[in-house]
Amino acid sequence: MIDWSLVSKRITESIKKIVEGAGAKGVVVGVSGGVDSSVTACLCTKALSKKKVLAVLMPEKEVTDKQDLKDAVEFCNFLGLKHEIIEIKPIVAAFLKSLGEGSKIAIANLKPRIRMTINYYYANSLNYLVVGTGNKSELMTGYYTKYGDGGVDFLPIGDLYKTEVWQLAEFLGVPEKIIKKKPSAGLWKGQTDEGELGISYKELDLILAALEKKIKPEEIIRKFNIKKGNLEKVLQLIKGSVHKREKPPIIPLRDLID
């Protein structure tokens, strides 16, 4: 049984220590109306006070669900957070006008990179840190955009699987309508995380937790009644996203120069 009060305390104390250690005055959190960003904003508020947290809402007209934006605004008001709403559609359009139309995935990844830039604009202006809202399930499978939503200063819930984030959300009192909505990165109309991943978070987290405990693949299939295809899919996601979790490689040359 997880003691969520202890988990919450560890995270909030760590947030405060990281911010103070960086000499920063506060934090910027991109709030989407989803559970991850809501939990993160809540924890930051508990750690630093509402005066030191800026929520940035970055919807895209005709793509972002109107209810998500409404939920994000309502939750910011509930926490008493100052928030900025920046519509990114004109910014995306400006990029495409200059660069030309790219592939679907290139355009999809452009959006979180624009959002990252906006977060850092505010952070640099205020001497704040940018807080990431990614969870362990996303980090392990690479389900995030490199230098997009992965471009942050620290990740308060990065060691919690998605299913655990839902539990922490309940403990923190995040509204049920936020907890129960289908997770979506909002990359295109109707996009959902589980639809893109091709597996439910419940099964994904079961596999990831088993792999982290060094349980052999064949034992995972037998013990948890997991389909071989789903296990192979997760293993491929982990393998294919190694570059996202490592620093860019530097080619060693000093032996040729010094």
C-alpha positions, 0 to 999 in steps of 0.5 A, spaced: 500 500 500 502 506 497 503 512 502 501 518 498 502 523 504 509 521 504 510 521 496 507 528 496 511 530 502 518 527 498 516 531 492 514 537 495 520 538 499 524 536 493 521 541 488 523 547 494 530 544 494 531 544 487 528 551 486 532 554 491 538 550 489 538 554 482 537 561 485 530 561 482 524 565 484 519 560 482 516 555 477 513 555 470 508 549 469 505 548 462 497 546 464 493 542 459 487 540 463 490 533 463 491 529 470 499 530 469 499 537 469 494 538 474 498 534 479 504 537 477 501 544 478 498 542 485 505 539 488 508 546 485 503 550 489 504 546 495 511 546 495 512 554 493 506 557 494 501 560 489 505 566 488 511 563 485 508 558 480 506 561 473 501 556 469 501 557 462 496 554 458 497 553 450 491 551 446 491 550 439 484 552 436 480 547 432 485 541 435 485 542 443 478 540 446 475 546 449 473 542 455 480 541 456 482 549 456 476 550 461 478 545 465 485 548 465 482 555 467 478 552 472 483 548 476 488 554 476 483 558 479 482 553 484 489 553 486 489 561 485 494 561 480 496 566 475 495 563 468 497 566 461 493 563 455 497 563 449 494 560 443 499 557 439 495 556 432 498 563 429 505 561 431 505 554 428 502 557 422 508 562 422 513 556 422 509 553 416 509 559 412 516 560 413 518 552 412 513 549 408 508 544 410 512 538 413 510 531 414 504 529 420 509 527 425 514 533 424 508 538 424 505 534 431 512 535 434 513 542 432 507 544 437 510 541 443 517 545 441 513 551 440 510 550 447 517 549 450 519 555 447 514 559 450 515 556 457 522 558 457 520 565 455 516 566 461 521 562 465 527 566 463 523 573 464 522 571 471 528 567 473 523 561 474 525 554 472 521 550 467 517 544 471 516 538 466 509 534 467 512 527 464 511 521 468 515 514 468 511 511 463 512 516 458 519 517 460 521 509 459 517 509 452 519 515 449 512 518 449 514 525 449 517 530 444 525 531 444 526 538 446 519 539 446 515 537 452 522 533 454 525 540 454 524 542 462 529 543 468 526 537 472 520 532 473 517 532 479 512 526 477 518 522 473 518 516 477 511 515 477 507 511 472 501 513 469 497 509 473 500 511 480 499 519 477 492 517 477 492 515 484 496 521 487 491 525 483 485 522 487 489 523 494 491 531 492 483 532 490 484 533 483 477 533 480 474 527 478 473 529 471 480 531 470 482 524 472 477 520 468 478 523 462 482 520 456 489 522 456 491 526 450 498 530 448 493 534 443 497 533 437 491 532 433 484 532 433 482 526 436 489 524 438 489 519 445 495 517 448 493 509 449 491 510 441 497 512 439 501 507 444 497 501 442 496 499 449 492 501 455 496 504 461 494 499 465 497 494 461 503 498 459 505 500 467 504 492 469 510 491 463 514 496 465 514 495 472 516 488 471 521 489 466 524 494 471 524 489 477 528 485 472 523 479 470 524 475 464 520 477 458 517 470 458 516 470 465 512 476 464 508 473 459 506 467 463 505 471 470 501 476 468 497 473 462 500 479 457 500 478 449 507 476 446 505 482 441 504 487 446 510 485 450 515 486 444 511 493 442 513 495 449 520 493 448 521 496 442 518 503 444 524 502 450 529 500 445 527 506 440 527 511 445 534 510 448 537 517 445 531 521 448 534 519 455 541 520 454 545 526 453 547 527 445 554 523 444 560 527 443 565 524 439 572 523 443 578 527 439 582 529 445 587 523 444 588 526 437 589 533 439 592 534 446 
